[in-house]
Amino acid sequence: MAVKIRLQRFGKKNYAFFHVVVADSRAPRDGRYIEQIGSYNPNTNPATIVLNSERALAWLKVGAQPSLVCRRILSYEGVLLRNHLDGGVAKGALTQEQADAKWNEWKVQRDAKISAKKEGLVKDAAKKAKEAVAAEAKVNQERAEAIAKKKLAAEEAAAEATATEEAAPAEEAPAAEA
């Protein structure tokens, strides 16, 4: 029996999330599975991955083949690196301590990248919010200036109208006397 590590789709249309499962390769995508080893939600930024690394590693060691997307997920979580390092230990190329040191070093680097991405996203969101507030303040100021111009023009027109009304009866009075 060929065993695959693959994704099982859940969620609404255009808003899917996935379970990472170990299944017989002949089973349908959303059908029977042997074991669920995690979940993957691509809708968040960065994508949320919850994975039981020990179980995934155990299935890889007994010959389970990951699909392309699951291979990327396992690589992102370090399961494939751990499998590679364990193979080196089994062949005698390196000791378990060296393998653990390499894996811990890789883990620190990966965690630093993830935290930098999250910080970058937070900074970008704050920057966009600040720009939006500045743009809104600019638009409000332009509107206030336009309203002030209209009001000033209306006051000038009203002043001219009252001035012409006062001047018109004064001109009619001398004509009536003549």
Wavefront OBJ file of the C-alpha trace (Angstrom):
o trace
v 0.000 0.000 0.000
v 1.414 3.402 -1.028
v 1.084 5.944 1.751
v 1.029 9.692 1.071
v 1.260 12.726 3.305
v -1.148 15.196 1.727
v -3.716 17.909 2.345
v -7.399 17.392 3.008
v -9.527 20.433 2.122
v -11.987 22.066 4.519
v -13.634 25.458 4.725
v -15.830 27.646 2.566
v -15.492 28.433 -1.099
v -12.576 30.843 -1.670
v -11.627 30.489 2.015
v -10.149 27.010 2.360
v -8.003 25.598 5.118
v -6.427 22.168 5.140
v -5.657 19.250 7.404
v -2.326 17.520 6.845
v -3.125 13.805 6.770
v -1.425 10.502 6.109
v -3.609 8.540 3.689
v -3.589 5.668 1.251
v -2.747 7.070 -2.174
v -5.860 5.409 -3.646
v -8.238 7.167 -1.214
v -10.062 10.295 -2.454
v -8.726 13.720 -1.471
v -11.292 14.323 1.269
v -11.918 10.657 2.017
v -10.482 8.185 4.512
v -7.131 8.816 6.067
v -4.860 6.912 8.383
v -3.796 9.741 10.685
v -4.167 13.494 10.900
v -0.808 15.075 11.730
v -1.535 18.779 11.452
v -3.338 21.691 9.831
v -2.485 24.454 7.363
v -4.326 27.762 7.014
v -3.101 29.822 4.030
v -5.622 32.608 4.716
v -3.496 34.233 7.413
v -0.304 36.179 6.848
v 2.066 34.428 7.458
v 0.272 31.133 6.880
v -0.632 29.254 10.066
v 0.905 25.788 10.255
v 0.283 23.407 13.139
v 2.178 20.170 12.684
v 3.045 17.190 14.871
v 6.675 16.994 13.744
v 7.456 13.717 15.506
v 4.596 11.881 13.790
v 5.460 13.394 10.405
v 9.091 12.330 10.856
v 8.009 8.826 11.868
v 5.851 8.502 8.743
v 8.676 9.763 6.528
v 11.044 7.198 8.032
v 8.681 4.318 7.186
v 8.351 5.476 3.574
v 5.385 7.852 3.336
v 5.718 10.183 0.331
v 4.661 13.827 0.804
v 2.782 15.681 -1.922
v 4.422 18.808 -3.347
v 2.638 21.236 -1.018
v 3.164 18.970 1.983
v 6.839 18.703 1.081
v 7.034 22.511 1.246
v 5.214 22.544 4.586
v 7.450 19.827 6.021
v 10.513 21.685 4.775
v 9.253 24.949 6.286
v 8.773 23.221 9.636
v 12.171 21.500 9.486
v 10.911 17.918 9.338
v 12.766 17.155 6.099
v 15.995 18.630 7.504
v 15.590 16.539 10.637
v 15.050 13.426 8.489
v 18.162 14.261 6.470
v 20.265 14.798 9.608
v 18.993 11.544 11.141
v 20.046 9.748 7.944
v 23.543 11.213 8.344
v 23.669 10.021 11.944
v 22.573 6.525 10.886
v 25.337 6.399 8.252
v 27.920 7.671 10.714
v 28.658 10.892 8.805
v 28.014 12.970 11.918
v 27.182 12.495 15.581
v 23.803 13.082 17.176
v 25.149 16.170 18.983
v 26.327 17.681 15.691
v 22.960 16.945 14.097
v 21.128 18.527 17.028
v 23.393 21.601 16.864
v 22.730 22.040 13.124
v 19.000 21.626 13.597
v 18.898 24.112 16.516
v 20.909 26.644 14.492
v 18.482 26.284 11.585
v 15.510 26.635 13.958
v 16.884 29.905 15.407
v 17.364 31.337 11.912
v 13.853 30.315 10.843
v 12.275 31.804 13.965
v 14.178 35.047 13.357
v 12.845 35.218 9.776
v 9.278 34.618 10.931
v 9.465 37.234 13.672
v 11.025 39.735 11.228
v 8.177 39.142 8.784
v 5.566 39.617 11.497
v 7.250 42.820 12.689
v 7.416 44.044 9.106
v 3.705 43.393 8.646
v 2.892 45.289 11.836
v 5.099 48.216 10.771
v 3.507 48.283 7.304
v 0.018 48.284 8.806
v 0.951 51.151 11.149
v 2.530 53.073 8.271
v -0.564 52.617 6.087
v -2.824 53.740 8.931
v -0.658 56.823 9.498
v -0.731 57.651 5.778
v -4.502 57.209 5.696
v -4.936 59.605 8.641
v -2.651 62.151 6.949
v -4.550 61.851 3.656
v -7.864 62.240 5.464
v -6.588 65.334 7.295
v -5.437 66.821 3.964
v -8.831 66.193 2.367
v -10.596 67.690 5.391
v -8.382 70.780 5.228
v -9.069 71.203 1.496
v -12.803 70.892 2.139
v -12.604 73.458 4.939
v -10.736 75.861 2.654
v -13.297 75.355 -0.118
v -16.162 76.002 2.320
v -14.393 79.107 3.639
v -13.947 80.424 0.057
v -17.627 79.823 -0.716
v -18.641 81.525 2.512
v -16.353 84.487 1.790
v -17.713 84.762 -1.764
v -21.281 84.624 -0.452
v -20.521 87.338 2.135
v -18.915 89.549 -0.541
v -21.903 89.026 -2.837
v -24.266 89.902 0.005
v -22.202 93.012 0.836
v -22.266 94.104 -2.818
v -25.983 93.496 -3.003
v -26.629 95.643 0.087
v -24.272 98.330 -1.255
v -26.078 98.465 -4.586
v -29.449 98.545 -2.843
v -28.342 101.497 -0.738
v -26.822 103.269 -3.765
v -29.855 102.722 -5.980
v -32.376 104.650 -3.790
v -29.848 107.472 -3.362
v -29.591 107.892 -7.145
v -33.381 107.789 -7.613
v -33.980 110.509 -5.066
v -32.109 113.281 -6.952
v -33.821 112.251 -10.182
v -37.222 112.557 -8.495
v -36.403 116.082 -7.217
v -35.488 117.235 -10.688
l 1 2 3 4 5 6 7 8 9 10 11 12 13 14 15 16 17 18 19 20 21 22 23 24 25 26 27 28 29 30 31 32 33 34 35 36 37 38 39 40 41 42 43 44 45 46 47 48 49 50 51 52 53 54 55 56 57 58 59 60 61 62 63 64 65 66 67 68 69 70 71 72 73 74 75 76 77 78 79 80 81 82 83 84 85 86 87 88 89 90 91 92 93 94 95 96 97 98 99 100 101 102 103 104 105 106 107 108 109 110 111 112 113 114 115 116 117 118 119 120 121 122 123 124 125 126 127 128 129 130 131 132 133 134 135 136 137 138 139 140 141 142 143 144 145 146 147 148 149 150 151 152 153 154 155 156 157 158 159 160 161 162 163 164 165 166 167 168 169 170 171 172 173 174 175 176 177 178
